[in-house]
């Protein structure tokens, strides 16, 4: 099972959307409202994925320009297809070695990416380098060990049936919680020399229409760990996992599944 805990290879934009992307867009809107950046600013979106935060910046922040960077060519291509705006440009690049000049941007943001990087401190320090003095640097990550409720329900059901999951979930938690709490996030920004660091929780509704809406993304190819675990199971194992999860989830009277997802957000000034 160790191969399942290898680094995520985010590539398939469609699978990403059905599993986690649809909730990422909701967080991006709350994040921008919290930042309250004035209009006509130059933005850098680090680890932009298929562009949910860049899209929100265009829609809500009236930017002068937006540059989105991601290592995945598939994600960059998806972002280009989805955002046709002359102010916006997307480039394939490494979040830990930003191909931009010093102080080139007014606002530098990273959405749901820092915990996936081998050296998140290097990335935050480079984000600070890319920011104009007095500019804003900000990021957010999922609260994997806490209020990412749909993930916690999944792993609780898996753990009840598969004794290997204790080690797998512990490894996942160790990898992803290292920066997915307020104190480590604030520490990354402080070490990068950023000022007035502030951390807050952003909670969004993850409302699933029915059980199929919850379950199907786990069998449709997402590179995230829970879908990869599900796809590694044979039919004889997958069916009990599905039915235990079906029985454990909370349902509204209409059969929908009302849960929340929490992200921890941090901001500072250069």
Secondary structure, 3 states (H helix, E strand, C coil): CHHHHCCCCCCCHHHHHHHHHHHHHHHHHHHHHHHCCCCCCEEEEECCCCCHHHHHHHHHCCCCEEEEEECCHHHHHHHHHHCCCCCEEEEECCCCCCCCCCCCEEEEEEECCHHHCCCHHHHHHHHHHCEEEEEEEEEEEECCCCCEHHHHHHHHHHHHHCCCHHHHHHHHHHHHCCCCCHHHHHHHHHHCCCEEEEEEEEEEEEEECCHHHHHHHHHCCCCCHHHHHHHHCCHHHHHHHHHHHHHHCCCCCCCCEEEEEEEEEEEEEC
